Amino acid sequence: MLNQLKKLNVADWISCSRMIAVPFVVATTLLGLKFETGLIMLIGMATDYLDGKAARYFKVSSKMGSRLDSIGDAVLLLAGFFSVVWFYPEFIQAHIWETWILMILYFLQPVVSFIKFRRETAFHTYSAKLSALTASLFIVACFFYEPNEWLFYIAWVVGMIEQIDELALLFVISEIKEDIKGVYWFLKEQ
């Protein structure tokens, strides 16, 4: 385990910071500290941009870094979703069907990946990047303001497109790959 930690570069540590932030997001949520939760989420979401920049700047892009980035994104977004549910249960209840549909697709994707390839994906599709951005905007806005209906639906539609895109990729690829732009670009290259 210590050897693995020694192999991490600066971009990997930035990605790991999102995982480290998760217990703080949960703790501030349970303590009812909405502003502090939002601040941690905002900083955590900013690291999603920074880790990629650091990897390219220091020329340390790697499969491990790509996987850490994807895992960091997923766990921080799930913690953010938990916090939104905690602080705004009535909003989630009013959008329960949309939430369930997206969550089912969100968890179906790694299940299909583990069944087919025995590991998680790190596609980093354009739709995933846009989905992370819109979901982050919605989640962070909830902590500094209130849940915004139109921002929720933008994040939801983009999230649906991302999940459909990545599920489609799982059915058309024969081996797991990182950094695929999307199913359209993958099929275009074939």
Summary of the structure (lengths in Angstrom):
residues: 190
radius of gyration: 16.8
end to end distance: 39.3
largest distance: 51.8
contacts: 591
relative contact order: 0.12
helix: 81%
strand: 1%
